[in-house]
Amino acid sequence: MQTHTHAQSERENRKYHSQVKCHDMIILVSSSHNDRDQSLFMSIDEGATFQKQPITFFVETLVFHPKDEDKVIAYTKEGKLYVSVDLGKKWTLLQERVSKDHIFWAVAGVDRDPDLVHMEIQDPSGGYRYITCQIQNCSDKTPTVQFAGSIDRDSLTVQDDYIFLQTTSANRTKYYVSYRRNDFIQMKLPKYALPKDLQIISTDENQVFLAVQEWYQTDTYNLYQSDPQGVYYSILLENVRSTKQPEENVLIDILEVRGVKGVFLANQKIDGKVTTLITYNKGRDWDYLTPPISDMNGKPTNCKPPDCHLHLHLRWADNPYVSGTVHTKDTAPGLIMGAGNLGSQLVEYKEEMYITSDCGNTWRQVFEEEHHILYLDHGGVIVAIKDTSIPLKILKFSIDEGQTWSTHNFTSTSVFVDGLLSEPGDETLVMT
């Protein structure tokens, strides 16, 4: 995770990137706006002390090795890639003209060499290529071209057993996949599918979960599932809503429930109406969320299928005052909390909070307004604080999966709250 903090002084405005790879290591990258004094600040004691290390380039992104915390890649604003094997003390230029966010370390158990880097680069002719090289030897003569011919810009993705890329010629786009680093094979969608965009949703359990925008769709995608090799696809669910984010990023309104394999929530949009669906078998069967019989005050909801269900804001909300995120955690299996409403469809301005402790089988209303949520101690403690623009000094907590709530004054004077954080670790009871 990268975080950004702004610190101002009379002399300069620096931007800091922090990356924490284990409980005691931190790297801060100071980016001076006046082209001088580029430095790393490194700590190996949880930030108690820092060592300053001057560098000769401007860091935009840090990519840490998934297994060896001493190895880190730095991507610069000029598209250059540097590598360090001693946690940032010494840097070596790996490659130039590299595509941002299309740099991937070797995947353990799939790539033979743990020091291999997958990357998308621009060649001298202006085209883009997929290459790999070892961090110890990555000059212009040593990279290995892994796909014959040019690929589309920003199309390379390396994820688990799979590598994806695409090529376009004569206005026709072809999508390719490599399974466990074997030869690339063109992905086979049903004949009636004419995709204009593909988004990878999930690649776990030896299967690709794929969102495809067909030629006739503008704000929805269809979900497909692959065979183990990621070549052949069959449709699972049509018209899952989507939105275009800044910098052309696409968000698909589908959420993998953490802690329980194969469970997904999705918001389907048909004729402008959005409804929430759940699957327990990775998309083969979908159903609506069962509404609670009574509300948080014990009054009947009078919400009965098939005309009325529970609907949730999953990954975003069209209303800027609703954050629209569902809370699930690997260490709290079966526990799901989210904001939404009862009715025939999702209402953007409604933000009642609901909880389930049996992975979506039964739901209860816990709050009338949206709250920031934090799970502690495997979900044994749930902490909630109102998501509002006014100052607060009270938080709520539950030790019985949201059945009852206690209040706690965490400060004597009201403060503005942006969110809740917990200390790293599955069993922690420490929060900020």
Secondary structure, 3 states (H helix, E strand, C coil): CCEEEEEECCCCEEEEEEEECCCCCEEEEEECCCCCCCEEEEECCCCCCCEEEECCCCEEEEEECCCCCCCEEEEECCCCEEEECCCCCCCEEEECCEEEEEEEECCCCCCCCCCEEEEEEECCCCCEEEEEEECCECCCCCCEECCCCCECCCCCEEECCEEEEEEEECCEEEEEEEECCCCCEECECCCCCCEEEEEEEECCCCCCEEEEEECCCCCEEEEEEECCCCCEEEEEEEEEEEEECHHHCEEECEEECCCCCCCEEEEEEECCEEEEEEECCCCCCCEEECCCCECCCCCECCCCCCCCEEEECCCCCCCCCCCCCCECCCCCCCCEEEEEEEECCCCCCCCEEEEECCCCCCCEEEECCCEEEEEECCCCEEEEEECCCCCECEEEEECCCCCCCEEEECCCCCECCCCCCECCCCCCCCEC
